[in-house]
Amino acid sequence: MLRSMYSGVSGMKGFQTKLDVIGNNIANVNTTGFKSSRVMFKDILSQTSSGASASGEETAGSNAKQIGLGSTVSSIDTLHLPGSAMTTNNPTDLRLNGDGFFLVKMNADQEAPYLTRAGDFHIDGNRHLVTSDGFFVADSGGGVPITLADDVTAFSISQDGTIVQTLASGGTDNATKIGVTKVINPEGLEKIGGSLYRATVNSGNEGEITAMEANSADDGTGAIIAGQLEMSNVDLTGEFTEMIVAQRGFQANSRIITTSDEVLQEVVNLKR
């Protein structure tokens, strides 16, 4: 009976975690470049009351008798599925049409860049291309910052990340490219907030980030689409359905605890 109570507790803890993840997904339904998460469960080690026996010429075999000890969270996966495109016609709003990530740095001295799918970039007072939080956008060489020329009358960004600047003198400058990268295991990236990711030892490439060019068929980084943003990939229909499942699962596990408590109360009453 005590085992059933602890099993119910473990189930309630797991479904509480699931509700926490669902709540975060729903809260970020309109967050640019956000990737939803999901919770996967696994059973805890079972207690074996008797082992299996082999069959013989005159005896039949028997299976092991095992009692499970509840469940636990096996993983919290980040689903790097593409979000829907939103057209803004803003020349500094960029969307990656592929599996790549933009590279950004907090400052020029930062060695390893952060990764992001949120391409709502801006031009600051020093003509740097920056994120909404003021992080520098790295070029294809991995350096920072990307700076527009003083006499730029207009500029556009091509699918390979080239910033084509029209100069007041009538010429053009296309020497700067926006850098992107691609990792082997995107689920291995660590979320650090602000729609940013950090490479880990399980994201591939031994945690090293290498700047690449966009729209590369060999690297599969994807083309950069100017004037569009990638929206969140959260599916509200699926999230609300999973919320109902988590709620009912939590209620069912709480019922296990109350039922076990009632049985224990009957056992205590036997003494009376």
Secondary structure, 3 states (H helix, E strand, C coil): CHHHHHHHHHHHHHHHHHHHHHHHHHHCCCCCCCCCEEEEEEECCCEEEECCECCCCCCCCECCEEECCCEEEEEEEECCCCCCEEECCCCCEEEEECCCEEEEECCCCCCCCEEECCCECEECCCCEEECCCCCEECECCCCCCCECCCCEEEEEECCCCEEEEEECCCCEEEEEEECEECCCCHHHCEEEECCEEECCCCCCHHHCCCCECCCCCCCCCCEEEECEEECCCCCHHHHHHHHHHHHHHHHHHHHHHHHHHHHHHHHHHCCC
